[in-house]
Amino acid sequence: MIRKVFAIFAFCFAIFGNPAYAGNAAGYQLPDFTGLAEKQGPAVVNISITQVMQANTSPFGGMPNDEALSEFFRRFGIPMPGAPGQGAPQQEYKSQSLGSGFIISSDGYILTNAHVIRNAEEVVVKLNDKREFTAKIIGADARTDVALLKIDANGLPKVTLGNPENLKVGEWVVAIGSPFGLESTLTAGVVSAKGRALPQENFVPFIQTDVAINPGNSGGPLFNLKGEVVGINSQIYSRTGGYMGLSFAIPIDVAMDISDQLRASGKVTRGWLGIGIQEINKELAESFGMKNTNGALVSNVEKGSPAEKGGLEAGDVILRFDGKPISTSSDLPRIVGATKPGKQVPVEILRKGGSKTLSIALGEMPTEKDEVVASSKAPAKTEVNRLGLILRDLTPQQKKKINGKNGLLVVDSQPPAAQAGIRRGDILLGLNNTEVQSLEQFDKQLATIAVGKTVALLVLRGENTLYVPVKIGAAK
C-alpha cells in the first residue's frame, strides 16, 4: 500500500512539479474564456438569408430538394420522389437559412462565408444587441469562400485581427457563432494542424481545429486567447452532417486580402499560370531521379497560357516560384494566386534531371477555362505489354479532340497498370518525360527499361491529366 501511495506521489510530482508546468499555469489548468466571450461577443452577428429554391411536386404532395433527404434516398438506392426524371414538374419556393459573421469595421462591414449568402434574395444581419439590418452584398469569392457584407450603421463594436502565422499546433482557440440558430454560442478547442490542403480547395491553407462547429457556425470568427480573430470557420469533416471532431477555418490574412479586393472593386483578381499539377510521391520521385518529393509536378500545360509562353512543359517539377520554395503541390496555387497578374516571375524547375530557371509573365485567372475532352471508346484488342496495358494509336478524330496531340488509347488495363490506377479509356501522352509519338516508339522505349523499375505515365483522363507511377513487370 505504501509503495502504491509513493508511486502516485512520484507521478504527480513528475507532472505538476515539472518546471515546464510549474512556470505555466495553462499547462495543467483549462483557460478561462469568460472575458473573451464578454468582450468579443458583441462583434459577432447572426446572418439569415432568404433564397429561392426549386421543389418538385409529386404524388407525395411536393418535396423540396433537401440535401440531407436526397442523401438518404441516394444511400439506399431509392429514386427520390418527385425528382427530375420522375415526371415531376419544378416549382419555386422560398427558403431561409442561417449563418454567422463578424464586424471588421465600425461603419458596418461584415465578413462571412460565400456559401452562407449564395443565391440570397435578402440578407438580414442581427446584432448582439438584437438590432436587425438588411445587408448589402459587396462581393463574394467562391474560391476562398469569403464574402463581404455592408449594413447601414456606425459606431459598431468590431473585432481585433490577429496573425495566423503565429498560431501553434496545440494552442487553444475559440469559436463564437449561431449553430442551429442558437445565437452567441461559444465553443473551444485546440489547433490540430496548420496549412491544411483540402480536395478542390486550392487557394486556402486551412487552420484545422477540434472546435465544435455545426451548421450555422459558418462564417463566424475563430479567436486566439488574446481575443484576436485568426480565422473564419468554414467547413467541417462529417459523414453525418454534424460535428465529428474536425473543423477548418480560413486564415484571417487570406480573408482580409479577399475582403480588401471586394471592397475596392467588387471582384478578386489572381495570378494565373495555366497548368495542371499533382503531388510527387516516392514512386514518381524515383522515376524522375529525384532525391525527395518536394515540388509540384506539372501534369499539363494549357495551350496559349502564360506557362506555355514562358517555356514550362509537362513533366517539369516546380521547386521555387518567385523565390518561394514549393514543398508540396498545394503550395503552388496559393502562391501563384496571390501574385499580381502581369508580374514577371522567376520559376525554378527540375527538368529531366537538371535544374533551370524560367521567367514567366503571369496572366489573370479566367472565370472559365477551355478544357480538353478526350474520347474513351475502345477498339479491337491487341497485345498486352509489360505494363499490363493493351494500347492502340489514336484515330484522326480522337487526335482532333485533344488538339492534334499524339497519344495511345488504353483499350484494356491489367496488373500492374490496373493496380496503379490506369483505366480503360485513358489516353497515354508521355512516358518518363518523353512524349508519345506512336505505339511503335512507345514499345521501343518501354523495352529499354529494366524489370522492377518505376516509370511515370502521363495520362489524359476525361478532362484532366495526371502522372501515374507504374512498376514494370516481366514480359507477358
C-alpha positions in Angstrom: 0.0 0.0 0.0 2.8 2.4 0.9 4.5 1.6 -2.4 1.3 2.5 -4.3 1.0 5.8 -2.5 4.6 6.6 -3.1 4.2 5.8 -6.8 1.2 8.0 -7.2 3.1 10.9 -5.3 6.1 10.4 -7.6 3.9 10.5 -10.7 2.1 13.7 -9.6 5.4 15.4 -8.8 6.8 14.4 -12.2 3.9 16.1 -13.9 3.0 19.1 -11.7 6.4 19.6 -10.3 7.9 19.8 -13.7 9.3 23.3 -14.4 7.6 23.2 -17.8 4.3 23.1 -16.0 5.1 25.0 -12.9 6.1 28.0 -14.9 2.9 28.0 -16.9 -0.5 27.6 -15.2 -2.1 26.8 -18.6 0.0 23.6 -18.7 -2.3 22.0 -16.1 -5.3 24.3 -15.9 -8.0 25.0 -18.5 -8.1 28.6 -19.7 -11.0 30.9 -18.6 -12.9 32.1 -21.7 -15.4 34.3 -19.9 -13.5 37.6 -20.6 -13.1 36.7 -24.2 -16.8 36.0 -24.6 -17.9 39.2 -22.9 -15.5 41.4 -24.9 -15.7 39.8 -28.4 -19.3 38.5 -28.4 -20.8 41.9 -29.4 -18.8 41.9 -32.7 -20.3 38.6 -33.8 -23.5 38.6 -35.8 -26.2 36.2 -36.8 -27.0 36.1 -40.6 -30.2 34.9 -42.0 -30.9 34.7 -45.8 -34.0 34.2 -47.9 -33.4 32.4 -51.2 -35.5 30.9 -54.0 -35.2 27.1 -54.2 -36.6 24.5 -56.6 -39.1 22.0 -55.3 -40.7 19.0 -57.1 -44.4 18.3 -56.9 -45.2 14.6 -56.6 -47.9 12.2 -55.5 -46.4 12.7 -52.0 -47.6 16.3 -52.0 -44.4 18.0 -53.1 -40.9 17.5 -51.6 -38.2 20.2 -51.6 -34.7 19.3 -52.8 -33.4 19.0 -49.2 -29.7 17.8 -49.3 -30.0 15.5 -46.2 -33.2 13.9 -47.6 -31.7 13.5 -51.0 -28.6 11.8 -49.4 -30.9 9.4 -47.6 -32.5 8.3 -50.8 -29.2 8.1 -52.6 -27.6 5.9 -50.0 -30.3 3.3 -50.1 -30.7 3.4 -53.9 -34.2 4.7 -53.8 -35.4 7.1 -56.5 -36.2 10.5 -54.9 -39.9 11.0 -55.0 -40.7 13.9 -57.4 -37.0 14.0 -58.5 -36.0 15.1 -62.1 -36.7 12.1 -64.3 -39.6 11.0 -62.2 -42.0 13.0 -64.2 -42.4 15.8 -61.6 -42.7 19.5 -62.6 -40.5 22.0 -60.9 -41.9 24.7 -58.6 -40.2 27.5 -56.8 -40.4 28.1 -53.1 -38.6 30.4 -50.6 -36.2 29.0 -48.1 -34.5 30.6 -45.1 -31.1 29.6 -43.8 -28.8 30.8 -41.1 -25.1 31.5 -40.7 -22.7 33.7 -38.7 -20.4 36.6 -39.4 -18.4 39.3 -37.6 -17.9 43.1 -37.8 -14.5 44.2 -39.1 -15.1 47.9 -39.2 -17.3 50.2 -37.0 -19.1 51.6 -40.1 -20.8 48.2 -40.8 -18.5 46.0 -42.9 -19.0 42.3 -42.1 -17.1 39.2 -43.1 -18.8 35.8 -43.6 -18.6 32.8 -45.9 -19.6 33.0 -49.5 -21.7 29.8 -49.2 -23.7 31.4 -46.4 -25.1 34.1 -48.7 -25.1 32.1 -52.0 -28.3 32.7 -54.1 -29.6 35.1 -51.5 -32.6 37.3 -52.3 -32.3 39.0 -48.9 -29.7 39.1 -46.2 -30.6 40.1 -42.7 -27.9 40.8 -40.1 -28.9 40.5 -36.4 -26.5 42.2 -33.9 -25.7 41.0 -30.4 -28.0 43.9 -29.1 -30.9 42.4 -31.1 -31.0 45.2 -33.7 -31.6 43.9 -37.3 -30.4 45.3 -40.6 -30.8 44.4 -44.2 -27.3 43.9 -45.6 -25.9 44.7 -49.0 -23.6 42.1 -50.6 -20.4 43.9 -51.6 -18.9 40.8 -53.1 -18.2 37.1 -52.7 -15.4 34.9 -53.8 -16.3 31.2 -54.1 -12.7 30.0 -54.5 -11.9 31.1 -50.9 -15.5 31.0 -49.6 -15.2 34.6 -48.4 -18.0 37.2 -48.7 -18.2 40.9 -47.6 -21.4 42.5 -46.4 -22.3 46.1 -45.5 -25.0 47.3 -43.2 -26.1 51.0 -42.7 -24.8 51.6 -39.2 -22.0 53.3 -37.4 -20.2 53.1 -34.0 -20.4 49.3 -34.1 -18.2 47.0 -32.0 -15.5 45.4 -34.2 -13.1 42.5 -33.8 -9.3 42.8 -33.5 -7.4 40.9 -36.2 -4.5 38.5 -35.3 -1.7 36.9 -37.2 -2.4 33.2 -38.1 1.3 32.7 -38.8 1.8 32.9 -35.0 -0.6 30.1 -34.2 0.9 26.9 -32.9 -0.5 23.4 -33.1 -2.0 22.6 -29.7 -2.9 26.3 -28.9 -6.3 27.0 -27.6 -8.8 28.7 -29.9 -12.5 29.7 -29.5 -15.4 29.9 -32.0 -18.4 32.2 -31.5 -21.4 31.8 -33.8 -25.0 30.6 -34.2 -25.0 26.8 -34.6 -28.6 25.7 -35.5 -29.6 29.3 -35.0 -28.5 29.4 -31.3 -27.0 32.8 -31.2 -23.8 33.8 -29.3 -22.8 30.2 -28.8 -19.1 29.7 -27.7 -17.2 26.5 -28.3 -13.5 25.9 -27.6 -10.7 23.5 -28.7 -7.2 23.5 -29.9 -5.4 24.0 -33.3 -5.0 20.5 -34.7 -2.9 21.4 -37.8 -1.9 24.4 -39.9 -1.7 24.9 -43.7 -4.1 22.0 -44.3 -4.9 21.4 -48.0 -8.4 20.1 -48.8 -9.6 18.5 -52.0 -10.9 21.1 -54.5 -9.7 23.9 -52.2 -6.6 25.2 -53.9 -6.3 28.7 -52.6 -6.7 28.4 -48.8 -4.1 27.0 -46.3 -6.8 25.9 -43.8 -6.4 26.0 -40.0 -7.6 22.6 -38.7 -9.1 22.6 -35.2 -11.2 20.3 -33.0 -13.5 23.2 -32.0 -17.1 22.0 -32.2 -18.6 23.6 -35.4 -22.1 22.9 -36.7 -24.5 24.2 -39.3 -25.0 27.9 -38.5 -21.4 28.4 -37.3 -20.3 29.0 -40.9 -18.8 32.5 -41.4 -18.2 33.1 -37.7 -14.8 34.0 -36.2 -12.1 31.8 -34.7 -10.3 33.6 -31.9 -7.0 33.0 -30.1 -6.8 33.5 -26.4 -5.8 37.1 -26.9 -9.2 37.7 -28.3 -7.9 38.2 -31.8 -9.6 36.8 -34.9 -7.3 34.3 -36.6 -9.7 32.7 -39.0 -13.2 32.3 -40.4 -15.0 29.0 -39.5 -15.8 27.5 -42.9 -16.0 23.7 -43.1 -16.3 20.5 -41.1 -15.4 17.0 -41.9 -18.6 14.9 -41.4 -20.3 11.7 -42.5 -23.5 12.6 -40.8 -23.9 16.4 -41.4 -22.9 17.1 -37.8 -19.7 17.8 -36.0 -17.2 14.8 -35.9 -14.1 16.4 -34.4 -12.5 18.0 -37.5 -13.2 21.7 -38.3 -11.5 24.0 -40.8 -11.1 27.8 -40.7 -9.9 30.2 -43.4 -6.8 32.2 -42.1 -7.9 35.8 -41.5 -5.0 37.2 -43.5 -6.3 35.3 -46.6 -9.8 36.5 -45.9 -8.8 40.1 -45.4 -6.9 40.2 -48.7 -10.0 39.0 -50.4 -12.1 41.5 -48.4 -9.9 44.4 -49.5 -10.2 43.5 -53.1 -14.0 43.0 -52.9 -14.3 46.4 -51.1 -12.2 48.1 -53.8 -13.6 46.6 -57.0 -16.3 44.0 -56.1 -14.2 41.2 -57.5 -11.0 39.3 -56.9 -8.0 39.0 -59.3 -5.5 36.3 -59.2 -2.3 35.4 -60.9 -2.6 32.5 -63.4 -0.1 30.1 -65.0 -2.4 27.8 -66.9 -1.1 24.4 -65.8 -2.3 21.2 -64.1 -0.2 19.9 -61.2 -0.1 16.9 -58.9 1.7 15.8 -55.8 5.0 13.9 -56.1 5.1 10.6 -54.3 8.0 8.3 -53.6 7.5 6.3 -56.8 7.3 9.4 -59.0 10.3 10.9 -57.4 12.2 7.6 -58.2 11.1 7.6 -61.8 12.3 11.2 -62.2 15.6 10.6 -60.5 14.7 13.0 -57.6 16.2 12.7 -54.1 13.0 13.9 -52.4 9.3 14.6 -53.0 9.5 18.4 -52.8 7.9 20.4 -55.6 4.8 20.5 -57.8 4.8 18.2 -60.8 3.4 19.8 -64.0 0.9 17.3 -65.5 -0.3 19.5 -68.3 0.2 23.0 -69.8 -2.7 24.8 -71.4 -2.3 25.9 -75.0 -1.7 29.7 -75.2 -1.3 30.0 -71.4 1.4 32.1 -69.6 3.1 28.8 -68.7 3.4 27.7 -72.3 4.6 31.1 -73.4 7.2 31.1 -70.6 8.5 27.6 -71.6 7.0 25.3 -68.9 6.4 21.8 -70.1 4.5 18.8 -68.8 6.9 16.7 -66.6 8.7 19.8 -65.2 8.9 19.9 -61.4 8.4 23.4 -60.0 10.8 23.8 -57.0 10.5 27.6 -56.4 8.1 30.3 -57.5 9.0 33.9 -57.2 11.7 32.9 -54.7 9.3 31.0 -52.5 10.0 27.2 -52.0 7.3 24.8 -53.1 7.3 21.9 -50.6 4.1 20.3 -51.8 1.9 20.8 -54.8 -0.8 22.5 -52.7 1.7 25.4 -52.0 1.8 26.5 -55.7 -1.9 27.6 -56.4 -1.9 29.7 -53.3 1.4 31.5 -54.1 0.5 31.9 -57.8 -3.0 33.2 -57.0 -1.6 35.7 -54.5 0.8 37.1 -57.1 -0.2 40.2 -59.1 -1.2 39.4 -62.8 1.3 40.8 -65.2 4.3 40.3 -62.9 7.4 38.7 -64.4 8.2 35.9 -62.1 11.3 33.6 -61.8 10.3 29.9 -61.7 12.9 27.4 -60.7 12.2 23.9 -62.2 13.7 20.5 -62.4 13.6 19.1 -66.0 15.0 15.7 -66.9 17.4 15.7 -64.0 18.7 19.2 -64.5 17.7 22.5 -62.8 16.6 25.5 -64.8 15.1 28.9 -64.1 12.4 30.3 -66.3 11.0 33.8 -66.4 7.2 33.8 -66.8 4.8 36.7 -67.1 1.7 35.8 -65.1 -1.8 36.2 -66.6 -5.0 36.9 -64.8 -7.0 33.8 -63.8 -10.1 33.5 -66.1 -13.5 32.7 -64.7 -13.9 29.8 -67.1 -11.3 27.6 -68.8 -11.4 25.8 -72.1 -10.7 22.2 -71.3 -9.6 19.2 -73.3 -12.1 16.4 -73.7 -10.9 13.0 -74.9 -12.8 10.1 -76.4 -12.7 6.9 -74.4 -14.2 4.4 -76.9 -12.2 1.2 -77.1 -11.4 -0.5 -80.5 -10.3 -4.1 -81.0 -7.8 -5.6 -78.7 -4.1 -6.1 -79.3 -1.1 -7.5 -77.4 -0.7 -6.9 -73.6 2.6 -5.1 -72.9 4.9 -5.3 -69.8 2.8 -2.7 -68.0 -0.3 -4.8 -68.4 -1.8 -2.5 -71.0 -3.4 -3.0 -74.3 -2.9 0.1 -76.4 -3.6 1.5 -79.9 -2.8 4.6 -81.8 -5.4 7.4 -81.8 -7.7 7.9 -84.8 -7.6 11.3 -86.5 -10.9 12.1 -84.9 -9.6 11.3 -81.4 -6.5 13.4 -82.1 -8.6 16.3 -83.1 -10.4 16.2 -79.8 -7.1 16.6 -77.9 -5.9 19.5 -80.1 -3.9 17.3 -82.5 -1.7 15.7 -79.9 -0.3 12.2 -80.3 -1.2 9.6 -77.7 -2.2 6.0 -77.2 -5.7 4.8 -76.2 -5.9 2.3 -73.3 -8.1 -0.5 -74.7 -7.6 -2.6 -71.6 -5.7 -2.4 -68.3 -4.4 -5.3 -66.3 -1.9 -5.6 -63.4 0.5 -3.9 -62.7 -1.0 -0.8 -64.6 -4.6 -1.5 -63.3 -3.3 -1.7 -59.7 -1.6 1.6 -60.2 -4.8 3.2 -61.3 -4.6 3.2 -65.2 -8.1 2.7 -66.6 -9.7 1.6 -69.8 -10.3 4.8 -71.9 -7.3 6.7 -70.6 -5.0 8.2 -73.1 -1.2 8.0 -72.6 0.6 11.2 -73.6 4.0 10.5 -72.2 6.5 8.0 -70.7 9.2 9.4 -68.3 9.0 12.9 -69.7 9.1 11.7 -73.3 6.1 12.5 -75.4 4.3 9.6 -77.0 4.6 9.7 -80.8 3.3 6.3 -81.8 2.7 2.8 -80.4 5.9 1.6 -82.1 8.0 4.3 -80.5 6.4 3.7 -77.1 7.1 0.0 -77.2 10.8 0.6 -78.1 11.2 2.9 -75.2 9.5 0.5 -72.8 11.8 -2.3 -73.9 14.9 -0.4 -72.7 13.6 -0.2 -69.1 14.5 -3.0 -66.7 12.0 -5.1 -64.8 11.2 -3.7 -61.4 11.9 -0.1 -62.4 9.1 2.5 -61.9 8.0 4.6 -64.9 5.9 7.7 -64.9 3.0 7.6 -67.4 1.4 10.9 -68.3 -2.3 10.1 -68.6 -5.2 12.1 -70.0 -8.4 11.1 -68.3 -11.6 12.8 -69.4 -10.8 16.4 -68.7 -7.7 16.1 -66.6 -4.1 15.0 -67.0 -2.0 13.3 -64.3 1.2 11.3 -63.8 0.7 7.7 -62.7 3.7 5.7 -61.4 3.8 2.1 -62.6 6.4 -0.6 -61.8 7.5 -2.5 -64.8 6.6 -6.2 -64.8 8.1 -9.1 -66.8 7.2 -9.6 -70.5 3.8 -11.2 -70.9 
